Amino acid sequence: MNMNLFIDLRSDTVTRPTTGMLKAMMTAQVGDDVFGEDPTVNALEKKVAEIFGKQAAIYCPSGTMTNQIAINVHVRPGDEVICDQTAHVYNFEGGGIARNSSASVRLLQGDRGRYTADDVLANINPDNIHAARTKLVEIENTVNKAGGSYWDINEIRKIKEVTDKYKLKLHLDGARLFNALVETGETPKQYGELFDSISICLSKGLGTPVGSVLLGTEDFIKEARRTRKVFGGAMRQAGFMAAAGLYALENNISRLKEDHQQARAIADVLSKQSYIETVNPVQTNILVFKLNQSMKDKDFVKILGEKNIHCLTFGPQTIRMVTHLDFTDEMLEIVKKTISRL
Ligand SMILES: *Cc1c(COP(=O)(O)O)cnc(C)c1O
């Protein structure tokens, strides 16, 4: 066993392109995408739109940008966005809803990030001059901060009935949607039918160096293109990066299941250790657990770090580990051995 391996469980964004992906990137046909002339970017946008059964798509540098563009296109200043208290759009995008779109936020207390249609209904403001105008409902799937939990699509269907009835927009932060889909067996088209806009990350489990895609109607994406320009996200020969996205969609989706098995294997060992308070149920590739008082969170991260295993604190006494494309079975064995001997 090679105990000198650098084992990085901090995030699934740490992956490096494989030889196959690099080859696809190096041989990509490119052009100036601001003129709409990059054939590889155009092909990626067309392909993702087709996969989800949406009219159009736009390639962006990050998932923060696709989310922030979507919110900016859907709301006007003073409108209100409903999302869960764990939401990435609220917690991890630099206050972007307020900063970019001057909108207010209503936070719901869901079950590991998943709220109900009744919760939405109870939080739509009355139509009078005192209240912010409720405009957008945002769902995250899988839920990062809650430890990779995924939604029951039937609850999303009920939420869509509410948003249709009250003429609200429905946005999906699907940074890790494919992690949910490989577990549930549901299809991208089923999600495409439910949402006005969807953001998909290519640089998480799918393993590309950069890139996210935003989906919606032709009109929505036309506005999104204008907003992307304003946000400074219009790129030139981005086809080199888009080629990695096309490669990932072909090669890296079904294997996500392996990441989930590895996360469960770590959870199994962890749950038997004396320093553990609780291990969240592992549904996908994110593992969140709490340490009891016998082990301080900072010490846990430090001790593992000295053994070349890297993870993050994720709240008081709380640790997050994320499995991914570059986390091998050999690394899994080292992690299992190390955490059972602390
Ligand atoms: C990673 C992530 C994003 C986008 O993050 P970027 O680093 O900006 O690409 C959005 N939502 C969720 C839930 C994420 O985990």
Ligand as a Chemical Component Dictionary entry (heavy atoms), coordinates in Angstrom:
data_LIG
# 
_chem_comp.id                   LIG 
_chem_comp.type                 NON-POLYMER 
_chem_comp.pdbx_formal_charge   0 
_chem_comp.three_letter_code    LIG 
# 
loop_
_chem_comp_atom.comp_id 
_chem_comp_atom.atom_id 
_chem_comp_atom.alt_atom_id 
_chem_comp_atom.type_symbol 
_chem_comp_atom.charge 
_chem_comp_atom.model_Cartn_x 
_chem_comp_atom.model_Cartn_y 
_chem_comp_atom.model_Cartn_z 
_chem_comp_atom.pdbx_ordinal 
LIG C1 C1 C 0 -20.452 23.574 -6.582  1  
LIG C2 C2 C 0 -21.861 24.002 -6.530  2  
LIG C3 C3 C 0 -22.337 25.054 -7.316  3  
LIG C4 C4 C 0 -21.477 25.861 -8.250  4  
LIG O1 O1 O 0 -20.230 26.119 -7.803  5  
LIG P1 P1 P 0 -19.055 26.703 -8.693  6  
LIG O2 O2 O 0 -17.884 26.393 -7.858  7  
LIG O3 O3 O 0 -19.329 28.143 -8.847  8  
LIG O4 O4 O 0 -19.055 26.000 -10.012 9  
LIG C5 C5 C 0 -23.678 25.350 -7.246  10 
LIG N1 N1 N 0 -24.501 24.666 -6.455  11 
LIG C6 C6 C 0 -24.090 23.638 -5.704  12 
LIG C7 C7 C 0 -25.068 22.878 -4.898  13 
LIG C8 C8 C 0 -22.744 23.273 -5.704  14 
LIG O5 O5 O 0 -22.338 22.262 -4.937  15 
# 
loop_
_chem_comp_bond.comp_id 
_chem_comp_bond.atom_id_1 
_chem_comp_bond.atom_id_2 
_chem_comp_bond.value_order 
_chem_comp_bond.pdbx_ordinal 
LIG C1 C2 SING 1  
LIG C2 C3 SING 2  
LIG C2 C8 DOUB 3  
LIG C3 C4 SING 4  
LIG C3 C5 DOUB 5  
LIG C4 O1 SING 6  
LIG O1 P1 SING 7  
LIG P1 O2 DOUB 8  
LIG P1 O3 SING 9  
LIG P1 O4 SING 10 
LIG C5 N1 SING 11 
LIG N1 C6 DOUB 12 
LIG C6 C7 SING 13 
LIG C6 C8 SING 14 
LIG C8 O5 SING 15 
# 
